[in-house]
Amino acid sequence: MKKSFYLTLIAIALIINACNNSGNGQLVGVKDRPTFVDENPYGMKFIEQGHFLLGAGTQDAAYSLTSTPKNITVNSFYMDETEITNNEYRQFVDWVRDSIAHILLGNAGLEDEEEYAHFVTYGKGHESEGEPVEPRLINWKTKIDWNSTNEEYRAALAPIFSSPLGNERYYHYAPIDLNVKVLNFEYWWVDIRNYRDPEDPDVMGAAFKDFDNIDPQTDDQGMFQNRPVAYSQGKRAFIKRESINIYPDTLCWIFDFAYSFNEPLARNYFWHPQYDNYPVVGVSWRQANAFCAWRTHLRNVYLGSQKDWVYEDEFRLPNEAEWEYASRGYFHANDYPWGGPYTNNINGCFLANFKPQRGNYSADGGVEPIMVAHYHPNDWGLYDMAGNVAEWCNDAFNESAYKFAHDLNMQYSYYAKKSDSEVMKRKVIRGGSWKDISYFLHNAARSYEYQDTGKSYVGFRCVQSYLGRVKGDNLKTASNVY
């Protein structure tokens, strides 16, 4: 009887021990972690990590000395195989339009108030002045009746549309034309390089300021002891609010070129279905960043609806080193993405859409931008890395950036404020465009435009960081080819 009693106690102890320590006292980590499968994002190509000579080229026609060669290593990432098209950007525009419509209908009591998003900020005098109100989710299953004959319904949607008849008649509520002035996209993003000045949230100051985080009692505060004050304030100190009108500048076709008849393009390029697969233009650097934030949100909302979901990393603009590395493919010392020193092939056909010869825009088959993926891709499977439209990079433009930026994942960032000088608002563009001579198509050629301007010759494509290791040992690595 006593033996049976002791055996029972031992069994109970073993059961308790098994419940409390599934690793048998060993360091095994946390087991109930979600499974993350790093799959290629739709429409993107995998660019494997490697080393290359940034800025390598055969000429510097302007003697600008802005691309002195430098050895650079970059991590793996994904990149869009084409520039963002008009139709893809229109999905963004329509999403913003529809979300505003849901808000207007909710404010008018025509939709359930608990099912629409209301992005506002506390006003002056409130104890939480400047802080965003907690947003509520839109019920996207509710369909918007754009053709409703109900006057109250049309009146609620009136701010989205403009009418030539003014405010005094019922026809003002009819959807005559889209009022693009109201298409503002508001979002929050985290910039761990800089933080908001607590005394003035609109001022984005450098993060590395005062070092006074040492705990006077313990003389230690762990990771914070060698970090500035902003780090101890938590994540909210680095959260920045952006609100920007996201409709592209369709009049850029007129303003970019003096005394030229480009009105048909101004009227039709973004709107007409014929141009759906053409690269979107007239989008500023700030609008391109807003698109990346929206694309990240769109993907993560879907993942959040799945079982055992894990958020993906954000979509973003490529930094300058990533762009050039992707453009070169496996041909690290050549001038153009296709690997050769010439702009045409053995049959005399041009390999990109640019301004060839003595200014014959049509010699390559296109006068203005043409549809994406018209020419052959480079070795990574990327189309139009040279010509068609130039592309925004994340980097700020500085003539000396190659000399002081780090050689590991090089990126020179500066998010200019409205009060900054124009020279601080320059952002790098790469790849050359349909209006540029062949020099600007070089892999190493770099130029700039201002972050708040949209041009008829500048578009963009997105990248996403690869969170895993190198994909397989059977892949040819760029570092082995160099």
C-alpha positions in Angstrom: 0.0 0.0 0.0 2.8 2.4 0.9 4.7 1.5 -2.3 1.6 2.2 -4.4 1.2 5.6 -2.6 4.8 6.6 -3.4 4.4 5.5 -7.0 1.3 7.7 -7.3 3.2 10.7 -5.9 6.0 10.1 -8.3 3.6 9.9 -11.2 1.8 13.1 -10.1 5.2 14.9 -9.8 6.2 13.7 -13.3 2.9 15.0 -14.8 3.3 18.4 -13.1 6.9 18.6 -14.2 5.9 17.7 -17.7 3.3 20.4 -17.8 5.5 23.1 -16.3 8.7 22.3 -18.3 8.0 20.8 -21.7 11.7 21.2 -22.6 12.9 18.9 -19.8 14.8 21.7 -18.3 16.6 22.6 -21.5 16.8 25.8 -23.4 14.4 25.1 -26.3 12.8 28.5 -27.0 9.1 29.3 -27.3 7.3 26.6 -29.3 3.9 28.3 -29.9 5.2 30.7 -32.5 3.2 31.2 -35.8 4.7 29.7 -39.0 5.8 32.3 -41.5 6.2 31.3 -45.1 8.1 33.9 -47.1 6.4 33.7 -50.5 7.1 35.9 -53.5 4.7 38.9 -53.5 2.5 39.0 -56.5 4.1 40.7 -59.5 7.6 40.8 -57.8 10.9 39.2 -58.5 13.3 37.9 -56.0 16.7 39.7 -56.0 19.3 37.7 -54.2 21.8 39.3 -51.9 25.2 40.2 -53.3 28.1 42.6 -53.7 28.8 44.9 -56.6 30.6 48.1 -57.6 28.1 51.0 -57.3 28.6 53.8 -59.8 30.7 51.7 -62.2 30.5 53.1 -65.7 32.4 54.2 -68.7 31.6 57.9 -68.8 30.6 60.9 -66.8 29.4 63.2 -69.6 28.6 66.1 -67.4 31.8 65.7 -65.3 29.4 65.9 -62.3 31.4 63.5 -60.1 28.1 62.3 -58.5 28.7 58.6 -59.0 32.2 57.7 -58.0 32.6 53.9 -57.8 32.1 52.3 -54.4 31.9 48.6 -53.3 28.5 47.9 -51.9 26.8 44.9 -50.4 23.0 44.6 -50.3 20.6 42.1 -48.7 18.1 40.1 -50.6 14.8 41.8 -51.5 11.8 41.6 -53.8 11.2 44.2 -56.6 8.2 44.8 -58.9 9.0 43.4 -62.3 7.5 46.5 -63.9 6.8 50.1 -62.9 3.4 50.7 -61.2 0.9 51.1 -64.0 -2.1 53.5 -64.3 -4.5 50.7 -63.6 -2.7 49.6 -60.4 -2.5 53.2 -59.1 -6.2 53.6 -60.0 -6.9 50.8 -57.5 -5.3 53.1 -54.9 -7.4 56.1 -56.0 -10.6 54.1 -56.0 -9.9 52.7 -52.5 -9.4 56.2 -51.2 -12.6 57.4 -52.9 -14.7 54.5 -51.6 -13.4 54.9 -48.1 -14.3 58.6 -48.1 -17.7 57.7 -49.4 -18.3 55.2 -46.5 -17.3 58.0 -44.1 -19.7 60.5 -45.6 -22.5 58.0 -45.6 -21.8 57.0 -42.0 -21.8 60.7 -40.9 -25.1 61.1 -42.7 -26.6 58.2 -40.7 -26.9 56.1 -43.9 -24.5 53.4 -42.7 -23.8 51.8 -39.4 -21.5 54.2 -37.4 -19.6 51.3 -36.1 -18.6 50.1 -39.5 -16.9 53.1 -41.1 -13.4 54.6 -40.6 -13.1 58.0 -39.1 -9.6 59.3 -39.2 -9.4 62.6 -37.3 -7.1 64.4 -34.9 -7.8 66.0 -31.6 -8.0 69.8 -32.0 -6.4 72.6 -30.0 -7.4 72.8 -26.3 -8.0 69.1 -26.0 -5.8 67.2 -23.5 -4.6 64.9 -26.3 -4.1 67.7 -28.8 -2.4 66.5 -32.0 -3.0 62.8 -31.3 -5.0 60.7 -33.7 -8.4 59.4 -32.7 -8.7 55.6 -32.7 -9.9 54.7 -36.2 -12.9 52.4 -36.8 -13.0 49.9 -39.6 -15.0 50.2 -42.8 -17.4 47.5 -43.6 -16.3 46.9 -47.2 -19.1 44.4 -47.7 -21.5 47.3 -47.9 -21.9 48.3 -51.5 -22.0 52.0 -52.5 -24.9 52.8 -54.8 -23.3 55.4 -57.0 -26.4 55.6 -59.2 -28.9 56.0 -56.3 -31.9 58.2 -57.0 -32.4 58.9 -53.3 -31.7 62.7 -52.8 -30.5 62.2 -49.3 -28.0 59.5 -50.4 -26.8 61.7 -53.3 -26.5 64.7 -51.0 -24.2 62.7 -48.6 -21.9 61.8 -51.5 -21.9 65.3 -53.0 -18.4 66.3 -51.8 -16.9 63.5 -53.8 -18.3 64.9 -57.1 -18.2 68.3 -58.8 -21.0 69.7 -61.0 -21.0 72.6 -63.4 -24.4 73.6 -62.1 -23.2 74.7 -58.7 -24.8 74.2 -55.3 -28.3 75.7 -55.9 -29.9 72.8 -57.8 -30.6 69.1 -57.2 -28.2 68.2 -60.0 -25.3 69.2 -57.8 -25.8 65.8 -56.1 -25.5 63.9 -59.4 -22.1 62.2 -60.0 -21.0 64.4 -62.8 -17.2 64.3 -62.2 -14.8 63.2 -59.5 -13.7 66.0 -57.2 -10.0 65.0 -56.9 -9.4 67.7 -54.3 -11.0 65.5 -51.6 -8.9 62.4 -52.3 -6.7 62.8 -49.3 -5.0 59.7 -47.9 -4.0 59.9 -44.2 -1.7 57.4 -42.6 0.8 56.9 -39.9 4.3 55.5 -40.3 7.3 54.8 -38.1 10.6 56.5 -38.8 13.1 55.0 -36.3 15.8 57.4 -37.6 14.0 60.5 -36.4 11.4 61.5 -33.8 8.8 64.1 -33.2 9.7 67.0 -31.1 7.4 66.7 -28.0 6.9 70.5 -27.9 6.0 70.7 -31.6 4.8 67.4 -33.2 5.1 68.9 -36.7 8.8 69.3 -36.2 10.8 66.1 -37.1 14.1 66.4 -35.2 17.1 64.2 -35.4 16.8 61.3 -33.0 20.3 61.6 -31.6 20.0 64.6 -29.2 20.1 64.5 -25.4 21.6 61.5 -23.5 20.0 61.5 -20.1 18.4 58.1 -19.8 20.6 56.8 -16.9 18.6 55.7 -13.9 20.0 57.6 -10.9 19.1 54.6 -8.6 20.7 51.8 -10.5 23.1 53.8 -12.7 21.9 51.6 -15.5 18.9 51.4 -17.9 19.9 48.5 -20.1 19.7 49.3 -23.8 18.6 52.9 -23.1 21.7 54.0 -21.3 23.5 54.8 -24.6 20.4 56.0 -26.5 18.9 59.4 -26.7 15.8 60.5 -24.8 13.4 59.7 -27.7 14.1 56.0 -27.4 12.8 55.9 -23.8 9.6 57.6 -24.9 8.4 54.5 -26.7 7.4 53.9 -30.3 4.9 56.8 -30.4 7.8 59.2 -30.4 8.8 58.0 -33.9 5.3 57.8 -35.3 4.7 60.4 -38.0 1.4 61.4 -39.5 1.0 62.0 -43.2 -1.9 63.4 -45.1 -1.6 63.9 -48.8 -3.7 64.2 -51.9 -3.0 61.1 -53.9 -4.4 62.0 -57.4 -1.6 62.2 -60.0 -0.9 65.5 -61.7 -2.5 64.9 -65.0 -1.5 68.4 -66.2 2.2 67.6 -66.0 2.1 66.9 -69.7 1.4 70.6 -70.4 3.6 72.2 -67.7 6.7 70.0 -68.4 7.0 71.1 -72.0 6.6 74.7 -73.2 4.6 75.4 -76.3 3.8 71.8 -77.2 0.5 70.1 -78.0 0.2 67.5 -75.2 -3.4 68.2 -74.3 -4.6 64.8 -75.5 -2.3 63.1 -73.1 -3.3 65.4 -70.2 -7.0 64.5 -70.8 -6.6 60.7 -71.4 -3.3 59.3 -70.1 -4.5 58.4 -66.6 -8.2 58.0 -67.4 -8.6 56.2 -70.7 -8.6 52.3 -70.6 -6.1 52.3 -73.5 -3.4 53.5 -71.1 -4.2 51.0 -68.3 -0.9 49.1 -68.7 1.2 52.2 -69.2 3.4 53.4 -66.3 1.7 55.9 -64.0 3.3 59.4 -64.1 2.6 62.7 -62.5 3.1 61.1 -59.1 5.3 62.8 -56.6 7.8 61.1 -54.3 5.5 61.7 -51.3 2.5 60.2 -53.3 4.7 57.2 -54.1 5.4 56.7 -50.4 1.7 57.0 -49.6 1.0 54.3 -52.3 3.6 52.0 -50.6 1.9 52.5 -47.2 -1.5 51.7 -48.7 -0.2 48.6 -50.4 1.2 47.4 -47.1 -2.1 48.1 -45.4 -4.0 46.3 -48.1 -1.9 43.2 -47.9 -1.8 43.0 -44.1 -5.6 43.5 -43.8 -6.0 40.4 -45.9 -3.4 38.5 -43.9 -5.1 39.5 -40.7 -8.3 37.7 -41.9 -6.4 34.4 -42.3 -5.7 31.8 -39.6 -2.3 31.9 -38.0 -1.4 35.1 -39.8 1.8 37.0 -39.6 2.3 40.5 -41.0 4.6 40.8 -43.9 7.3 43.5 -44.1 6.3 46.8 -45.6 6.4 47.8 -49.2 8.6 50.8 -49.9 10.6 52.6 -52.5 14.0 51.0 -53.3 17.0 52.7 -52.0 19.6 53.8 -54.5 21.9 50.9 -54.0 19.1 48.3 -54.3 17.9 50.0 -57.5 21.3 49.9 -59.2 22.1 46.4 -58.0 18.7 45.2 -59.5 19.3 47.1 -62.7 22.7 45.6 -63.3 21.5 42.0 -62.9 24.6 39.7 -63.3 26.4 42.2 -65.5 28.1 44.3 -62.8 30.6 46.3 -65.0 28.4 47.1 -68.0 26.7 50.3 -68.9 23.1 49.1 -69.5 20.7 46.6 -67.9 20.9 44.3 -70.9 24.6 43.9 -70.4 26.1 45.4 -73.5 27.6 48.8 -74.3 25.1 49.7 -77.1 21.5 50.8 -77.1 20.5 48.5 -80.0 20.9 44.8 -80.8 22.6 43.1 -83.7 19.5 43.7 -85.9 19.6 47.5 -85.2 16.5 47.4 -83.0 16.6 49.7 -79.9 16.5 48.0 -76.6 14.6 50.6 -74.6 12.2 53.6 -75.0 14.3 56.8 -74.9 15.4 59.7 -77.1 17.8 58.1 -79.6 19.9 59.4 -82.4 19.6 63.2 -82.8 16.2 63.4 -81.1 14.1 61.0 -83.1 11.6 60.1 -80.3 9.8 57.6 -82.5 12.9 55.6 -83.7 12.6 53.1 -80.8 8.9 52.5 -81.4 7.4 54.9 -78.9 7.1 58.7 -78.9 6.0 59.0 -75.3 5.8 56.3 -72.6 4.7 52.9 -73.9 3.1 50.0 -72.1 5.3 48.2 -69.5 7.2 45.0 -70.3 7.4 45.9 -74.0 11.1 45.2 -74.2 13.0 42.2 -72.9 13.8 42.0 -69.1 17.2 41.9 -67.6 18.7 38.8 -65.9 16.6 39.3 -62.7 13.4 39.3 -64.8 12.9 43.1 -64.4 11.4 45.1 -67.2 12.2 48.7 -68.2 15.0 49.4 -65.8 16.3 51.7 -68.5 14.0 54.1 -70.3 10.2 54.4 -70.5 10.0 56.4 -67.3 12.6 57.3 -64.7 11.9 55.9 -61.2 11.8 57.4 -57.7 14.3 56.0 -55.1 13.9 56.4 -51.4 17.2 58.3 -51.1 17.7 62.0 -50.8 20.0 63.4 -53.5 23.4 64.5 -52.4 26.3 64.8 -54.7 28.7 63.4 -52.1 26.5 60.6 -50.8 28.7 57.9 -52.1 31.6 59.3 -50.1 30.1 59.3 -46.6 27.3 56.7 -46.8 28.0 53.2 -45.4 28.9 50.4 -47.8 26.4 47.9 -46.3 22.8 48.5 -47.6 23.8 52.0 -48.4 21.0 54.5 -48.0 21.1 58.3 -47.5 17.7 59.4 -46.1 16.4 62.8 -45.3 12.6 63.4 -45.0 12.4 67.1 -45.8 9.9 69.4 -43.9 8.0 72.1 -45.6 10.3 74.7 -44.0 13.4 73.1 -45.5 15.2 74.7 -48.4 14.6 73.3 -51.9 18.0 71.7 -52.0 17.0 69.4 -49.1 13.9 68.3 -51.0 15.8 66.6 -53.8 15.1 62.9 -54.2 17.0 60.5 -56.4 15.6 59.3 -59.7 17.1 56.5 -61.7 16.9 54.7 -65.1 16.2 57.5 -67.5 13.0 58.0 -69.4 11.4 58.3 -72.8 12.5 61.9 -73.2 16.2 61.3 -72.1 19.3 60.6 -74.2 21.1 57.3 -73.7 23.5 58.7 -71.1 20.7 58.8 -68.5 19.9 55.1 -69.2 23.2 54.0 -67.8 23.1 51.9 -64.7 25.3 54.4 -62.8 23.6 57.6 -64.0 21.7 59.4 -61.3 19.7 62.6 -61.2 17.0 64.1 -59.0 13.6 65.8 -58.9 11.9 67.5 -55.9 9.8 65.4 -53.6 6.6 67.3 -54.0 6.5 67.5 -57.8 5.1 65.1 -60.3 6.6 64.8 -63.7 5.4 63.2 -67.0 8.7 61.2 -67.2 8.9 59.9 -63.6 7.2 56.8 -62.2 8.1 54.3 -59.5 8.1 50.7 -58.5 8.1 49.1 -55.0 10.4 46.7 -53.2 9.9 44.6 -50.1 12.7 43.3 -47.9 13.4 39.5 -47.8 13.2 38.4 -44.2 14.8 35.0 -44.6 18.1 33.6 -45.7 19.5 33.1 -49.2 16.9 31.1 -51.1 18.5 27.8 -51.9 22.1 26.8 -52.7 21.3 26.0 -56.4 20.8 29.7 -57.3 23.5 31.5 -59.1 24.7 34.3 -56.8 25.7 37.6 -58.1 28.7 37.7 -55.7 30.1 34.5 -57.4 29.7 36.1 -60.8 31.5 39.3 -60.0 
